[in-house]
């Protein structure tokens, strides 16, 4: 999955550096962070509803939509795939220790 995620990230970063007429990604960058965050929120809600409806195909599609919009947000804010991967690797080392792994997740 990380290869596909990285490939999509690279396409998004390229669209930011080399805008193309009619590109939805370029449209999001043109509209700015508020629009990008709004789309992240919408896709997150749609993902939750798809999970509630127990529709695996719809859920997979909504997860993909959310990941795409998150990638746009990452590119807008300068967060790289390597930044995310580094944290995932660090956290994976703590998986056996749920207390450490979820230190900041007390309310869920």
ChimeraX attribute file (.defattr): number of C-alpha atoms within 10 A of each C-alpha:
attribute: neighborCount
match mode: 1-to-1
recipient: residues
	/A:1	6
	/A:2	10
	/A:3	9
	/A:4	9
	/A:5	15
	/A:6	15
	/A:7	13
	/A:8	16
	/A:9	21
	/A:10	16
	/A:11	15
	/A:12	24
	/A:13	21
	/A:14	15
	/A:15	18
	/A:16	19
	/A:17	10
	/A:18	10
	/A:19	16
	/A:20	13
	/A:21	8
	/A:22	8
	/A:23	11
	/A:24	11
	/A:25	20
	/A:26	21
	/A:27	17
	/A:28	20
	/A:29	21
	/A:30	13
	/A:31	10
	/A:32	13
	/A:33	15
	/A:34	12
	/A:35	15
	/A:36	23
	/A:37	16
	/A:38	12
	/A:39	19
	/A:40	21
	/A:41	15
	/A:42	15
	/A:43	21
	/A:44	19
	/A:45	14
	/A:46	19
	/A:47	21
	/A:48	14
	/A:49	15
	/A:50	19
	/A:51	17
	/A:52	10
	/A:53	11
	/A:54	11
	/A:55	11
	/A:56	11
	/A:57	11
	/A:58	16
	/A:59	19
	/A:60	14
	/A:61	14
	/A:62	22
	/A:63	19
	/A:64	15
	/A:65	19
	/A:66	21
	/A:67	18
	/A:68	20
	/A:69	24
	/A:70	20
	/A:71	25
	/A:72	28
	/A:73	23
	/A:74	19
	/A:75	19
	/A:76	17
	/A:77	10
	/A:78	11
	/A:79	13
	/A:80	16
	/A:81	18
	/A:82	11
	/A:83	11
	/A:84	11
	/A:85	12
	/A:86	12
	/A:87	10
	/A:88	11
	/A:89	10
	/A:90	11
	/A:91	15
	/A:92	12
	/A:93	10
	/A:94	13
	/A:95	12
	/A:96	10
	/A:97	11
	/A:98	9
	/A:99	12
	/A:100	11
	/A:101	15
	/A:102	13
	/A:103	8
	/A:104	9
	/A:105	8
	/A:106	7
	/A:107	4
	/A:108	5
